Amino acid sequence: MTTDKVNVYDACDKAIKSMNRENVEAFGRLKLSKWDSIHIIRTVTTVYRESARKARKRYFEIAYEVYLLMLLALEIPAQKANSMAKKAITMEWVDEILKQTDFVTLYRFDSEMERKAQRLAETLEATQERDAEIDKALKYWSKQLGQYAINFTDYAAMQAFEDADVKQVMWMTQRDERVCEECSALNGLIFPLDEVPAKPHMNCRCFWKVLKD
């Protein structure tokens, strides 16, 4: 098994679908709430924070699965791979990434979550089109959660490569009709592990093929 034969985004896609279902239900309950100016901010913020809490667990699960998958693909024995995964992929590791300014979205997870909650609460206080505004907020929140699911897939793969002492990787696109010009230009290029470019845009599903010495 080699890393270019692994569908690295399987765990990511499953998590995104699950989070989307949960958030459709949570934001749907917002539509049924009776609003007043005292409780509206608290209610909306609670929905966002609970969703973020669940997402944090999902990101850990994604990262752990991807990290382990990459090590096994690199032919590291299962017992050693499991031991490495338990040491490397922790909730503290997840939290440290969430605290950073994201290289694609250019914001921090929690601060952006609070900003989105505040904006929706203020909008709901001022508009009569509440259902439409809740649907719009759900769309943007789901987009953020989905992007971070992709990011954690990438972070976990890179962490596995680093821990396995991989020296260089080849940039690979998904080779379908959705590949953009920027990614097409990177396809097949070889980079030292510490010089791999950041993903050029949101929802990028490019991945890296390990080149053996």
C-alpha positions as a Python dict, from the first residue, in 0.01 Angstrom:
ca = {
    (1, 'M'): (0, 0, 0),
    (2, 'T'): (126, 350, -85),
    (3, 'T'): (-1, 691, 16),
    (4, 'D'): (-123, 779, -334),
    (5, 'K'): (-365, 483, -326),
    (6, 'V'): (-529, 592, 1),
    (7, 'N'): (-849, 797, -12),
    (8, 'V'): (-733, 1036, 257),
    (9, 'Y'): (-1058, 1235, 264),
    (10, 'D'): (-1294, 948, 350),
    (11, 'A'): (-1299, 1029, 723),
    (12, 'C'): (-1333, 1398, 643),
    (13, 'D'): (-1635, 1346, 418),
    (14, 'K'): (-1812, 1126, 671),
    (15, 'A'): (-1756, 1384, 944),
    (16, 'I'): (-1881, 1669, 726),
    (17, 'K'): (-2203, 1483, 645),
    (18, 'S'): (-2260, 1406, 1012),
    (19, 'M'): (-2192, 1765, 1122),
    (20, 'N'): (-2421, 1899, 850),
    (21, 'R'): (-2709, 1678, 969),
    (22, 'E'): (-2660, 1787, 1330),
    (23, 'N'): (-2643, 2154, 1239),
    (24, 'V'): (-2952, 2143, 1019),
    (25, 'E'): (-3140, 2014, 1324),
    (26, 'A'): (-2984, 2266, 1563),
    (27, 'F'): (-3044, 2568, 1341),
    (28, 'G'): (-3391, 2436, 1263),
    (29, 'R'): (-3472, 2455, 1633),
    (30, 'L'): (-3370, 2821, 1625),
    (31, 'K'): (-3656, 2885, 1385),
    (32, 'L'): (-3901, 2753, 1642),
    (33, 'S'): (-3765, 2965, 1927),
    (34, 'K'): (-3959, 3256, 2069),
    (35, 'W'): (-3732, 3557, 2064),
    (36, 'D'): (-3684, 3849, 2293),
    (37, 'S'): (-3393, 4088, 2315),
    (38, 'I'): (-3269, 3939, 2643),
    (39, 'H'): (-3244, 3576, 2536),
    (40, 'I'): (-3166, 3594, 2166),
    (41, 'I'): (-2788, 3633, 2198),
    (42, 'R'): (-2766, 3361, 2462),
    (43, 'T'): (-2976, 3117, 2257),
    (44, 'V'): (-2786, 3169, 1933),
    (45, 'T'): (-2446, 3158, 2103),
    (46, 'T'): (-2539, 2832, 2276),
    (47, 'V'): (-2620, 2673, 1940),
    (48, 'Y'): (-2286, 2778, 1791),
    (49, 'R'): (-2081, 2676, 2094),
    (50, 'E'): (-2242, 2333, 2117),
    (51, 'S'): (-2182, 2280, 1746),
    (52, 'A'): (-1818, 2386, 1786),
    (53, 'R'): (-1776, 2149, 2080),
    (54, 'K'): (-1901, 1857, 1872),
    (55, 'A'): (-1685, 1963, 1576),
    (56, 'R'): (-1376, 1962, 1797),
    (57, 'K'): (-1437, 1591, 1870),
    (58, 'R'): (-1493, 1521, 1501),
    (59, 'Y'): (-1163, 1686, 1412),
    (60, 'F'): (-982, 1466, 1661),
    (61, 'E'): (-1144, 1155, 1510),
    (62, 'I'): (-1055, 1264, 1156),
    (63, 'A'): (-695, 1341, 1246),
    (64, 'Y'): (-642, 1019, 1438),
    (65, 'E'): (-780, 807, 1154),
    (66, 'V'): (-581, 986, 885),
    (67, 'Y'): (-258, 984, 1085),
    (68, 'L'): (-286, 611, 1145),
    (69, 'L'): (-382, 545, 784),
    (70, 'M'): (-77, 729, 656),
    (71, 'L'): (161, 540, 885),
    (72, 'L'): (16, 207, 777),
    (73, 'A'): (43, 311, 414),
    (74, 'L'): (411, 383, 481),
    (75, 'E'): (441, 20, 599),
    (76, 'I'): (498, 105, 962),
    (77, 'P'): (390, -197, 1172),
    (78, 'A'): (41, -164, 1318),
    (79, 'Q'): (149, -183, 1682),
    (80, 'K'): (406, 92, 1637),
    (81, 'A'): (167, 301, 1427),
    (82, 'N'): (-101, 284, 1697),
    (83, 'S'): (149, 385, 1962),
    (84, 'M'): (266, 682, 1752),
    (85, 'A'): (-93, 791, 1687),
    (86, 'K'): (-183, 791, 2057),
    (87, 'K'): (118, 1007, 2130),
    (88, 'A'): (84, 1251, 1839),
    (89, 'I'): (-290, 1305, 1793),
    (90, 'T'): (-441, 1435, 2114),
    (91, 'M'): (-713, 1682, 2203),
    (92, 'E'): (-437, 1922, 2303),
    (93, 'W'): (-294, 1892, 1950),
    (94, 'V'): (-640, 1969, 1808),
    (95, 'D'): (-686, 2269, 2038),
    (96, 'E'): (-347, 2412, 1948),
    (97, 'I'): (-439, 2407, 1579),
    (98, 'L'): (-777, 2566, 1647),
    (99, 'K'): (-604, 2853, 1829),
    (100, 'Q'): (-392, 2937, 1526),
    (101, 'T'): (-486, 3167, 1241),
    (102, 'D'): (-591, 2930, 965),
    (103, 'F'): (-377, 2942, 652),
    (104, 'V'): (-678, 2928, 416),
    (105, 'T'): (-957, 3117, 591),
    (106, 'L'): (-722, 3359, 769),
    (107, 'Y'): (-916, 3355, 1095),
    (108, 'R'): (-911, 3172, 1428),
    (109, 'F'): (-1180, 2911, 1484),
    (110, 'D'): (-1328, 3026, 1815),
    (111, 'S'): (-1313, 3398, 1747),
    (112, 'E'): (-1484, 3346, 1411),
    (113, 'M'): (-1747, 3127, 1574),
    (114, 'E'): (-1825, 3398, 1829),
    (115, 'R'): (-1836, 3662, 1555),
    (116, 'K'): (-2082, 3456, 1350),
    (117, 'A'): (-2303, 3400, 1653),
    (118, 'Q'): (-2304, 3769, 1741),
    (119, 'R'): (-2384, 3870, 1384),
    (120, 'L'): (-2676, 3626, 1356),
    (121, 'A'): (-2820, 3735, 1691),
    (122, 'E'): (-2803, 4102, 1593),
    (123, 'T'): (-2959, 4027, 1254),
    (124, 'L'): (-3245, 3828, 1406),
    (125, 'E'): (-3324, 4117, 1637),
    (126, 'A'): (-3352, 4356, 1345),
    (127, 'T'): (-3524, 4156, 1071),
    (128, 'Q'): (-3860, 3999, 998),
    (129, 'E'): (-3696, 3743, 763),
    (130, 'R'): (-3561, 3528, 1043),
    (131, 'D'): (-3586, 3188, 874),
    (132, 'A'): (-3393, 3313, 571),
    (133, 'E'): (-3122, 3464, 792),
    (134, 'I'): (-3091, 3142, 992),
    (135, 'D'): (-3054, 2944, 669),
    (136, 'K'): (-2784, 3184, 552),
    (137, 'A'): (-2599, 3157, 883),
    (138, 'L'): (-2617, 2777, 868),
    (139, 'K'): (-2464, 2782, 522),
    (140, 'Y'): (-2163, 2990, 629),
    (141, 'W'): (-2114, 2800, 954),
    (142, 'S'): (-2123, 2466, 771),
    (143, 'K'): (-1870, 2601, 524),
    (144, 'Q'): (-1635, 2689, 810),
    (145, 'L'): (-1673, 2349, 976),
    (146, 'G'): (-1617, 2171, 645),
    (147, 'Q'): (-1302, 2365, 570),
    (148, 'Y'): (-1157, 2279, 908),
    (149, 'A'): (-1236, 1912, 849),
    (150, 'I'): (-1024, 1932, 533),
    (151, 'N'): (-754, 2119, 722),
    (152, 'F'): (-733, 1854, 994),
    (153, 'T'): (-701, 1586, 728),
    (154, 'D'): (-404, 1773, 586),
    (155, 'Y'): (-247, 1852, 924),
    (156, 'A'): (-272, 1488, 1030),
    (157, 'A'): (-117, 1360, 707),
    (158, 'M'): (170, 1605, 738),
    (159, 'Q'): (220, 1515, 1105),
    (160, 'A'): (240, 1149, 1009),
    (161, 'F'): (494, 1221, 736),
    (162, 'E'): (705, 1425, 975),
    (163, 'D'): (695, 1158, 1245),
    (164, 'A'): (780, 889, 991),
    (165, 'D'): (1082, 1093, 877),
    (166, 'V'): (952, 1147, 524),
    (167, 'K'): (1186, 1382, 336),
    (168, 'Q'): (987, 1489, 32),
    (169, 'V'): (644, 1457, -124),
    (170, 'M'): (482, 1506, -463),
    (171, 'W'): (180, 1734, -498),
    (172, 'M'): (-113, 1544, -647),
    (173, 'T'): (-450, 1679, -762),
    (174, 'Q'): (-772, 1481, -768),
    (175, 'R'): (-743, 1478, -1148),
    (176, 'D'): (-1104, 1569, -1211),
    (177, 'E'): (-1295, 1856, -1371),
    (178, 'R'): (-1296, 2060, -1048),
    (179, 'V'): (-917, 2102, -1033),
    (180, 'C'): (-831, 2473, -1059),
    (181, 'E'): (-545, 2629, -1255),
    (182, 'E'): (-335, 2692, -943),
    (183, 'C'): (-355, 2331, -835),
    (184, 'S'): (-298, 2202, -1188),
    (185, 'A'): (27, 2400, -1197),
    (186, 'L'): (140, 2228, -876),
    (187, 'N'): (47, 1877, -986),
    (188, 'G'): (351, 1650, -999),
    (189, 'L'): (590, 1897, -839),
    (190, 'I'): (818, 1762, -567),
    (191, 'F'): (877, 1952, -243),
    (192, 'P'): (1085, 1895, 68),
    (193, 'L'): (842, 1826, 349),
    (194, 'D'): (908, 2161, 519),
    (195, 'E'): (855, 2355, 195),
    (196, 'V'): (517, 2219, 81),
    (197, 'P'): (299, 2516, -24),
    (198, 'A'): (-18, 2596, 166),
    (199, 'K'): (-341, 2498, -6),
    (200, 'P'): (-424, 2780, -249),
    (201, 'H'): (-799, 2800, -182),
    (202, 'M'): (-1087, 2668, 26),
    (203, 'N'): (-1213, 2314, -37),
    (204, 'C'): (-884, 2211, -197),
    (205, 'R'): (-863, 1830, -207),
    (206, 'C'): (-510, 1801, -339),
    (207, 'F'): (-294, 1555, -149),
    (208, 'W'): (68, 1445, -126),
    (209, 'K'): (235, 1132, -253),
    (210, 'V'): (534, 1018, -49),
    (211, 'L'): (853, 968, -245),
    (212, 'K'): (1075, 701, -102),
    (213, 'D'): (1447, 766, -83),
}
